[in-house]
Amino acid sequence: MPQEVAAERFARHVVGTRYADLPSETVLHAKTFILDTFGVGISGATADGAAALLAASQTWGTAPDAQVWGSRARVPAPTAALLNGYQVHGQEYDCVHEAAVLHPMATLLPAAMAFAEREGGVSGKELLVAVATGVDVSTNLGMASHEKLRFFRPATSGGFGATAAVGRLAKLDAATLARTFGVQYAQTSGTMQAHVEGNITLPMQVGFNARAAVQSIDMARQGILGPLDSFEGPYGYMKLFEYEWDLAPGLASLGREWQIGRVSHKPFPAGRAGHGGIEGLLALRAADWFAAEDVERVTVVGPSLIVRLCARPDIPAPNGNYARLCMAFIGAKVLQYGHIDLSHYRGAHLTDPTTHELARLFHMEVDDNPDPNALTPHDVVVRLKNGRELRWHCADMLASPARRLTRAQHLEKFRYCCGFATEPLADDKIERLIQMVDRLEDVADVRALIPLLTP
């Protein structure tokens, strides 16, 4: 018998998992990050570029299949996957799997919900299984890499996770889903050049791959299937996108280790690589209070990945996408205001002279960590003008599995995000959405969630 390829093993896991197979803590983690993703997606309705992308999409069809979260707009299902995927990742506030270096829910949940809304009849239990197994696919692809990021993994690997989730909801059999990954591979995109330039197409690529996942399933249902060996083949995803890799450990863990339990919250609206710098500044100020004008220099020392992702130079008039991944800008806001929030990436905040003057104080340095995908450990060093030097060490970032947010903190973030919808969401809607996700296994059709996501 021919050896089973990765696409077949992933497909068996996705199709063969039952709700009863999910440990209770896996269900809890899935609910937590479904609600968190809804929240950041709602807030993204008013982010830079969201209105323009919605306007552009009006020429792509008018079927009112699915809701754009946080707004009144309804669009075709593939378009909803794109728009909501952009809104989820467009503010760098969405959950992240640190070991895989990707945001697994940003592609997955928008695609799954768009498909479920168009089709109808998808239960909460089915959505939970789709989320758990889809996250396993995307994150195990990411963790298999031994290379630094060459392509934008939240879009590329994330798209395969979304395909897995939608394929599960569409009730594809394992053989069909295995070849549907090949259709998705043919549409996979994710250039890091957009990251280098702080360009709006970086989060758009998450949306592109979410849309492609819905389209891949639609094509598979019509008998249009792709190559089977799309991951390990001579021209497969792992060889062309990741270069050095080993899928064997991840494939062996399927059904035993649920990766949704290794996903981290984003407690701050900034690139995850900048979170240690933010927390370090806050911790040092709380322990040994100093004012912004007391600081001579701030240095963040850590693995090469955080420097690659956040060491871009401060510029006088960045867009929000550039600023969220600029440690100098982020750190300056923390020194200036004692916190960082979504409003700091909008309007006059982006060009505030005080912010850019403080940004001159920030520097990043690479340590000797050999892991190209490591985010920790790292250190924040603040040198004061009086000669004192303060140091904070980050072993595990806040809101990682080792230091989880409390439920109260998780809900506080969710409610805060809902305040950035295109029109205010009523408090009772917000609370009903929390309650419905809490008992998602009892929801007969997840379309019942949709009215609670809109003004």
C-alpha positions as CSV (number, residue, x, y, z in Angstrom):
1,M,0.0,0.0,0.0
2,P,1.4,3.5,-0.9
3,Q,2.5,5.6,2.1
4,E,0.0,8.1,3.3
5,V,0.9,11.6,2.5
6,A,0.4,14.6,4.8
7,A,-2.8,15.8,3.0
8,E,-4.4,12.5,3.6
9,R,-3.4,12.3,7.3
10,F,-4.7,15.9,7.9
11,A,-7.9,15.1,6.1
12,R,-8.5,11.9,8.1
13,H,-8.0,13.9,11.3
14,V,-10.4,16.6,10.2
15,V,-13.2,14.3,8.9
16,G,-12.8,11.6,11.5
17,T,-12.9,13.8,14.7
18,R,-16.2,13.8,16.6
19,Y,-17.3,16.4,19.1
20,A,-17.1,13.7,21.8
21,D,-13.4,13.3,21.0
22,L,-12.6,16.9,22.1
23,P,-11.4,17.2,25.7
24,S,-13.4,19.7,27.7
25,E,-10.5,22.1,28.0
26,T,-10.1,22.0,24.1
27,V,-13.8,23.0,23.8
28,L,-13.2,25.8,26.3
29,H,-10.2,27.1,24.4
30,A,-12.1,27.0,21.1
31,K,-15.0,29.0,22.6
32,T,-12.6,31.5,24.1
33,F,-10.8,32.2,20.8
34,I,-14.1,32.2,18.8
35,L,-15.4,35.0,21.0
36,D,-12.0,36.8,20.9
37,T,-11.9,36.6,17.1
38,F,-15.5,37.9,16.8
39,G,-14.5,40.9,19.0
40,V,-11.4,41.9,17.0
41,G,-13.3,41.3,13.8
42,I,-16.0,43.7,14.9
43,S,-13.5,46.3,15.9
44,G,-11.8,45.9,12.5
45,A,-15.0,47.3,10.8
46,T,-13.7,50.8,11.5
47,A,-9.9,50.1,10.9
48,D,-7.9,51.7,8.1
49,G,-8.8,50.3,4.8
50,A,-11.9,48.4,5.9
51,A,-14.4,50.8,4.2
52,A,-12.4,51.0,1.0
53,L,-12.1,47.2,0.8
54,L,-15.9,46.9,1.3
55,A,-16.5,49.5,-1.4
56,A,-14.2,47.7,-3.8
57,S,-16.0,44.4,-3.1
58,Q,-19.3,45.8,-4.4
59,T,-18.2,45.0,-7.9
60,W,-17.6,41.3,-7.0
61,G,-21.3,40.3,-6.7
62,T,-24.3,41.3,-4.6
63,A,-25.7,38.1,-3.1
64,P,-26.4,38.8,0.6
65,D,-25.1,35.4,1.7
66,A,-23.1,36.5,4.8
67,Q,-22.6,39.3,7.2
68,V,-19.6,41.7,7.5
69,W,-19.0,41.8,11.2
70,G,-19.5,45.0,13.0
71,S,-21.4,46.6,10.1
72,R,-24.8,46.4,8.3
73,A,-23.3,45.1,5.0
74,R,-24.1,41.7,3.6
75,V,-22.1,40.2,0.8
76,P,-21.4,36.9,-1.0
77,A,-19.8,34.3,1.2
78,P,-16.3,34.3,-0.3
79,T,-16.3,38.1,0.0
80,A,-17.4,38.0,3.6
81,A,-14.5,35.6,4.3
82,L,-12.1,38.1,2.7
83,L,-13.5,41.2,4.5
84,N,-13.9,39.6,7.9
85,G,-10.4,38.0,7.6
86,Y,-9.0,41.4,6.9
87,Q,-10.9,43.0,9.8
88,V,-9.7,40.3,12.2
89,H,-6.0,40.7,11.4
90,G,-6.0,44.3,10.2
91,Q,-5.3,45.7,13.7
92,E,-2.8,43.0,15.0
93,Y,-5.1,42.3,17.9
94,D,-6.1,38.7,17.0
95,C,-4.9,35.6,18.8
96,V,-1.6,33.9,17.8
97,H,0.1,30.5,18.0
98,E,3.6,31.5,18.9
99,A,5.4,28.3,18.1
100,A,3.9,28.2,14.6
101,V,4.3,32.0,14.1
102,L,0.8,32.4,12.8
103,H,-2.7,33.7,13.6
104,P,-4.8,30.6,13.0
105,M,-8.2,32.0,13.7
106,A,-7.9,35.0,11.3
107,T,-8.4,32.9,8.2
108,L,-10.4,30.0,9.8
109,L,-13.3,31.6,11.6
110,P,-14.3,34.2,8.8
111,A,-14.2,31.4,6.2
112,A,-16.1,28.9,8.4
113,M,-18.8,31.4,9.5
114,A,-19.3,32.7,5.9
115,F,-19.8,29.2,4.7
116,A,-22.1,28.2,7.6
117,E,-24.2,31.3,7.2
118,R,-24.7,30.7,3.5
119,E,-25.4,27.0,3.9
120,G,-27.4,27.0,7.1
121,G,-27.8,24.1,9.5
122,V,-24.3,24.1,10.9
123,S,-24.5,23.4,14.6
124,G,-22.3,24.8,17.3
125,K,-20.8,21.4,18.0
126,E,-19.8,21.2,14.3
127,L,-18.2,24.6,14.4
128,L,-16.2,23.7,17.5
129,V,-14.8,20.6,15.8
130,A,-14.0,22.5,12.7
131,V,-12.1,25.1,14.7
132,A,-10.2,22.6,16.7
133,T,-9.2,20.4,13.7
134,G,-8.5,23.4,11.4
135,V,-6.2,25.0,13.9
136,D,-4.3,21.7,14.1
137,V,-3.7,21.7,10.4
138,S,-2.4,25.3,10.1
139,T,-0.3,25.3,13.2
140,N,1.3,21.9,12.6
141,L,2.3,23.2,9.2
142,G,3.8,26.2,10.8
143,M,5.6,24.3,13.6
144,A,7.1,21.9,11.0
145,S,9.2,24.7,9.6
146,H,12.9,25.0,10.7
147,E,13.3,28.2,8.7
148,K,12.8,31.9,9.4
149,L,9.6,33.4,7.9
150,R,10.1,33.6,4.1
151,F,6.4,33.9,3.3
152,F,3.6,35.3,5.4
153,R,2.5,32.2,7.3
154,P,-0.7,33.6,8.8
155,A,-2.0,33.8,5.2
156,T,-0.3,30.7,3.7
157,S,-0.6,28.0,6.4
158,G,-3.7,29.8,7.7
159,G,-5.4,29.2,4.5
160,F,-5.0,25.4,4.8
161,G,-6.5,25.5,8.3
162,A,-9.5,27.4,6.9
163,T,-9.9,24.9,4.1
164,A,-9.9,22.1,6.6
165,A,-12.5,23.8,8.7
166,V,-14.8,24.6,5.8
167,G,-14.3,21.1,4.4
168,R,-15.4,19.7,7.7
169,L,-18.6,21.9,7.7
170,A,-19.2,20.9,4.0
171,K,-19.0,17.2,5.0
172,L,-16.4,16.3,2.5
173,D,-15.0,12.8,2.7
174,A,-11.3,12.4,3.6
175,A,-10.2,11.6,0.0
176,T,-11.9,14.7,-1.4
177,L,-10.6,17.0,1.3
178,A,-7.1,15.7,0.8
179,R,-7.2,16.9,-2.8
180,T,-9.0,20.1,-1.9
181,F,-5.9,21.1,-0.1
182,G,-4.3,21.0,-3.6
183,V,-6.9,23.5,-4.9
184,Q,-6.1,25.8,-2.0
185,Y,-2.4,25.4,-2.6
186,A,-3.0,26.6,-6.2
187,Q,-4.5,29.8,-4.7
188,T,-2.1,30.3,-1.8
189,S,-0.5,33.8,-1.4
190,G,1.5,35.6,1.2
191,T,4.4,37.8,0.5
192,M,6.5,39.3,3.3
193,Q,7.3,42.3,1.2
194,A,4.0,43.8,2.4
195,H,5.3,43.3,6.0
196,V,8.6,45.0,5.2
197,E,6.9,48.1,3.8
198,G,4.0,48.1,6.4
199,N,1.6,47.9,3.5
200,I,-2.2,47.3,3.9
201,T,-1.9,44.2,1.7
202,L,-0.3,42.3,4.6
203,P,-3.7,41.7,6.4
204,M,-5.5,41.6,3.1
205,Q,-3.5,38.4,2.3
206,V,-5.2,36.8,5.3
207,G,-8.5,37.7,3.7
208,F,-7.4,36.5,0.3
209,N,-6.6,33.0,1.7
210,A,-9.9,32.9,3.7
211,R,-11.8,33.7,0.5
212,A,-9.8,31.0,-1.3
213,A,-10.8,28.4,1.3
214,V,-14.5,29.0,0.6
215,Q,-13.9,28.9,-3.1
216,S,-11.8,25.7,-2.8
217,I,-14.6,23.9,-1.1
218,D,-17.1,25.2,-3.7
219,M,-14.9,23.8,-6.5
220,A,-14.4,20.5,-4.7
221,R,-18.2,20.0,-4.4
222,Q,-18.4,20.4,-8.2
223,G,-15.7,17.7,-8.6
224,I,-12.8,20.1,-9.2
225,L,-9.9,18.6,-7.2
226,G,-6.2,19.5,-6.9
227,P,-3.0,17.5,-6.6
228,L,-2.8,15.0,-3.7
229,D,0.8,15.6,-2.6
230,S,0.5,19.3,-2.1
231,F,2.5,19.5,1.1
232,E,5.5,17.2,0.7
233,G,5.6,16.7,-3.0
234,P,8.7,17.9,-5.1
235,Y,6.9,21.2,-5.8
236,G,4.7,21.1,-2.6
237,Y,4.1,23.8,-0.1
238,M,6.7,22.7,2.5
239,K,9.5,22.6,0.0
240,L,8.7,25.8,-1.8
241,F,7.4,27.9,1.0
242,E,9.2,26.6,4.1
243,Y,12.5,25.1,2.7
244,E,13.7,23.2,5.8
245,W,10.9,21.3,7.6
246,D,9.7,18.1,9.3
247,L,6.0,17.3,9.4
248,A,6.4,13.9,11.1
249,P,6.1,15.1,14.8
250,G,3.0,17.1,14.1
251,L,1.2,14.4,12.1
252,A,2.0,11.9,14.9
253,S,0.4,14.3,17.4
254,L,-3.0,14.6,15.7
255,G,-5.8,13.6,17.9
256,R,-3.6,13.6,21.0
257,E,-2.3,17.2,21.2
258,W,-4.9,19.9,20.4
259,Q,-3.1,23.1,19.2
260,I,-6.0,25.4,20.0
261,G,-4.8,25.0,23.6
262,R,-1.4,26.5,22.7
263,V,-2.9,29.7,21.2
264,S,-2.2,33.0,22.9
265,H,-4.4,36.0,23.4
266,K,-3.2,39.4,22.2
267,P,-3.5,41.7,25.3
268,F,-2.2,44.7,23.3
269,P,-3.1,45.8,19.8
270,A,0.3,45.4,18.3
271,G,2.5,42.8,16.6
272,R,3.1,40.0,19.1
273,A,6.9,40.5,18.7
274,G,6.4,43.9,20.4
275,H,4.4,42.7,23.4
276,G,7.4,41.9,25.6
277,G,8.6,45.5,25.0
278,I,5.2,46.9,26.0
279,E,4.8,44.8,29.1
280,G,8.4,45.4,30.1
281,L,7.9,49.2,30.0
282,L,4.7,48.9,32.0
283,A,6.2,46.7,34.6
284,L,9.3,48.8,35.0
285,R,7.3,52.0,35.4
286,A,5.0,50.3,37.9
287,A,7.9,49.0,40.0
288,D,10.1,52.0,39.8
289,W,8.1,54.9,38.5
290,F,9.7,57.2,36.0
291,A,8.4,59.8,33.6
292,A,9.0,59.8,29.8
293,E,11.3,62.8,30.1
294,D,13.6,60.8,32.5
295,V,14.4,58.2,29.8
296,E,17.7,58.3,27.9
297,R,17.4,55.0,26.0
298,V,15.3,51.9,25.8
299,T,16.7,48.7,24.3
300,V,14.8,45.5,23.6
301,V,17.2,42.5,23.3
302,G,15.8,39.2,22.0
303,P,15.6,36.5,19.3
304,S,16.2,37.4,15.7
305,L,12.4,37.0,14.9
306,I,11.3,39.9,17.1
307,V,13.9,42.1,15.6
308,R,13.0,41.1,12.1
309,L,9.3,41.8,12.8
310,C,9.4,45.0,14.9
311,A,12.7,46.8,14.4
312,R,11.6,48.9,11.5
313,P,12.5,52.5,11.8
314,D,10.0,55.1,13.0
315,I,8.8,57.4,10.3
316,P,7.0,60.8,10.6
317,A,3.7,59.8,9.1
318,P,3.2,56.0,9.2
319,N,-0.1,54.3,8.4
320,G,-1.6,52.1,11.1
321,N,-0.3,48.9,9.5
322,Y,3.3,50.2,9.7
323,A,3.0,51.6,13.2
324,R,1.6,48.5,14.8
325,L,4.7,46.6,13.9
326,C,7.2,49.3,14.8
327,M,8.6,48.9,18.3
328,A,9.8,52.5,18.4
329,F,6.3,53.8,17.7
330,I,4.6,51.3,20.1
331,G,7.0,51.9,22.9
332,A,6.7,55.7,22.5
333,K,3.0,55.5,22.9
334,V,3.4,53.5,26.1
335,L,5.9,56.0,27.5
336,Q,3.6,58.9,26.5
337,Y,0.2,57.5,27.7
338,G,1.0,54.6,30.0
339,H,-0.8,52.2,27.7
340,I,-1.4,51.4,24.0
341,D,-4.9,51.0,22.4
342,L,-6.6,50.9,19.1
343,S,-7.1,54.7,18.9
344,H,-3.4,55.2,18.9
345,Y,-3.2,54.0,15.3
346,R,-5.8,56.4,13.9
347,G,-5.9,60.1,12.8
348,A,-3.6,62.6,14.5
349,H,-2.1,60.0,16.8
350,L,0.0,58.7,13.8
351,T,1.7,62.0,13.3
352,D,2.0,63.3,16.9
353,P,5.4,65.0,17.2
354,T,5.7,63.9,20.8
355,T,5.3,60.3,19.9
356,H,8.0,60.5,17.2
357,E,10.4,62.3,19.5
358,L,10.1,59.6,22.1
359,A,10.5,57.0,19.4
360,R,14.1,58.1,18.9
361,L,14.9,56.5,22.3
362,F,14.1,52.9,21.2
363,H,16.6,50.3,19.9
364,M,16.4,46.6,19.3
365,E,19.3,44.1,19.4
366,V,19.5,40.4,18.5
367,D,20.7,37.9,21.1
368,D,22.3,34.5,20.5
369,N,19.1,32.5,20.4
370,P,19.6,30.0,17.5
371,D,15.8,29.4,16.9
372,P,14.6,31.5,13.9
373,N,11.0,31.2,15.1
374,A,11.4,32.0,18.8
375,L,9.7,35.1,20.3
376,T,11.1,34.6,23.8
377,P,13.0,35.0,26.0
378,H,14.0,38.6,25.7
379,D,14.9,41.6,27.9
380,V,13.8,45.3,28.1
381,V,16.5,47.6,29.3
382,V,15.7,51.2,30.3
383,R,18.6,53.6,30.9
384,L,17.6,56.8,32.7
385,K,19.2,60.2,32.4
386,N,20.4,59.9,36.0
387,G,22.6,57.0,35.1
388,R,20.4,54.2,36.5
389,E,19.6,51.1,34.4
390,L,16.4,49.1,34.8
391,R,16.0,45.6,33.4
392,W,12.9,43.4,32.9
393,H,13.1,39.8,31.6
394,C,10.4,38.1,29.6
395,A,10.4,34.3,29.8
396,D,6.8,33.8,28.6
397,M,4.7,36.6,27.1
398,L,1.6,37.8,28.8
399,A,-1.5,35.9,27.7
400,S,0.5,32.9,26.4
401,P,-0.6,29.5,27.6
402,A,1.9,29.8,30.5
403,R,0.4,33.2,31.6
404,R,-3.2,33.1,30.4
405,L,-5.6,36.0,30.7
406,T,-8.3,35.6,33.3
407,R,-11.9,35.3,32.0
408,A,-12.5,38.8,33.3
409,Q,-9.6,40.1,31.2
410,H,-10.7,38.2,28.2
411,L,-14.2,39.6,28.4
412,E,-13.0,43.1,29.1
413,K,-11.0,43.0,25.8
414,F,-14.0,41.6,23.9
415,R,-16.4,44.3,25.2
416,Y,-13.8,47.0,24.4
417,C,-13.5,45.8,20.8
418,C,-17.2,45.9,20.3
419,G,-17.0,49.6,20.9
420,F,-15.3,50.0,17.6
421,A,-18.2,48.7,15.4
422,T,-19.4,51.1,12.7
423,E,-22.3,51.9,15.0
424,P,-22.4,51.1,18.7
425,L,-23.4,47.6,19.6
426,A,-26.1,47.5,22.3
427,D,-24.9,46.2,25.6
428,D,-27.5,43.5,25.7
429,K,-26.3,42.2,22.3
430,I,-22.8,42.0,23.6
431,E,-23.8,40.1,26.6
432,R,-26.1,37.8,24.7
433,L,-23.2,37.0,22.3
434,I,-21.0,36.1,25.2
435,Q,-23.7,33.8,26.6
436,M,-24.3,32.1,23.3
437,V,-20.7,31.4,22.6
438,D,-20.4,30.1,26.2
439,R,-23.1,27.5,25.4
440,L,-22.1,27.0,21.7
441,E,-22.5,23.2,21.9
442,D,-26.2,23.8,22.4
443,V,-26.7,26.0,19.4
444,A,-28.5,24.2,16.6
445,D,-27.6,26.7,13.8
446,V,-24.7,29.1,14.2
447,R,-26.6,31.6,12.1
448,A,-28.3,32.5,15.4
449,L,-25.0,34.3,16.3
450,I,-25.1,36.7,13.3
451,P,-27.7,39.3,14.5
452,L,-25.4,39.8,17.5
453,L,-22.4,40.7,15.4
454,T,-24.1,43.7,13.8
455,P,-25.2,47.2,14.8
